[in-house]
Amino acid sequence: MDTFIPAALRRHRNQRRLTLDRLSAKVGMSPQHLSEIESGKRDPRLSSIERMAEAMNLTVLLVPEHLAPEIRRYIDSNGRAYTTTPHRTGEPANGQASY
């Protein structure tokens, strides 16, 4: 499994000062199961990731693969920097929607 999701879940749990026991009570999974998800030892179902995220007031988003590197850079910079790549033919420029 990609290490981004487990690391993000652990980071957000720690930022919220939630113990595995407290998160476990909120999501109905054992602390051991949560620990295995966070350490990348267990490949969780999407529903498990969503339950963990919801318990920490996070939202799970699915994004097109070509946008993933930019979004990860934005997340890694804690929202302090955002750069866009030149638009591809047929796509709107500057994030503007086309109708």
C-alpha positions in Angstrom: 0.0 0.0 0.0 1.1 3.5 -0.7 2.5 5.0 2.6 0.8 8.3 2.1 -2.6 7.4 3.6 -1.4 5.5 6.7 1.1 8.3 7.5 -1.5 10.9 7.0 -4.0 9.1 9.3 -1.4 8.7 12.0 -0.2 12.4 11.7 -3.8 13.7 12.0 -4.6 11.4 14.9 -1.5 12.6 16.7 -2.2 16.3 15.9 -5.7 15.8 17.5 -4.1 14.2 20.5 -6.2 11.1 20.0 -4.9 7.8 21.4 -5.5 4.6 19.4 -7.9 3.6 22.2 -10.0 6.8 21.8 -10.1 6.5 18.0 -10.9 2.9 18.4 -14.0 3.7 20.4 -15.1 6.3 17.8 -14.8 4.0 14.8 -15.5 0.6 16.2 -12.2 -1.0 15.3 -9.7 -2.5 17.7 -6.6 -0.4 18.6 -4.4 -3.2 17.1 -6.3 -3.0 13.8 -5.9 0.8 13.7 -2.2 0.5 14.5 -1.7 -2.0 11.7 -3.4 0.4 9.3 -1.3 3.3 10.4 1.9 1.3 10.1 1.1 0.0 6.7 0.9 -3.6 7.8 -2.8 -3.9 6.9 -4.4 -2.7 3.7 -7.6 -1.1 4.9 -10.9 -1.0 3.1 -12.0 2.4 1.8 -14.9 2.3 4.3 -12.3 1.9 7.2 -10.3 4.9 5.9 -13.6 6.9 5.7 -14.6 6.0 9.2 -11.2 7.0 10.6 -11.2 10.2 8.6 -14.8 11.1 9.7 -13.9 10.5 13.4 -11.0 13.1 13.0 -13.2 15.6 11.0 -11.3 14.9 7.8 -12.7 14.3 4.3 -11.5 11.6 1.9 -11.2 12.8 -1.7 -10.6 10.8 -4.8 -8.7 12.9 -7.4 -7.5 12.3 -10.9 -4.1 10.8 -11.0 -2.6 13.7 -12.9 -3.6 16.1 -10.1 -2.2 13.9 -7.3 1.4 15.3 -7.3 0.2 18.9 -7.1 -2.3 18.1 -4.3 0.4 16.2 -2.4 2.8 19.1 -2.7 0.1 21.4 -1.4 -0.6 19.1 1.6 3.1 18.7 2.3 3.5 22.5 2.5 0.5 22.7 4.9 -1.3 24.8 2.4 1.4 27.5 2.2 2.2 27.0 -1.5 0.3 26.0 -4.5 1.5 25.8 -8.0 -0.3 24.8 -11.1 1.0 23.2 -14.2 0.1 24.6 -17.7 -3.3 23.4 -18.8 -3.7 20.7 -21.3 -5.5 21.2 -24.6 -9.2 21.1 -24.1 -9.0 22.0 -20.4 -9.8 25.4 -19.0 -6.9 27.6 -18.0 -6.4 29.1 -14.6 -8.8 26.8 -12.9 -11.7 28.3 -14.6 -14.6 26.1 -15.4 -15.9 25.9 -19.0 -19.5 25.5 -19.9 
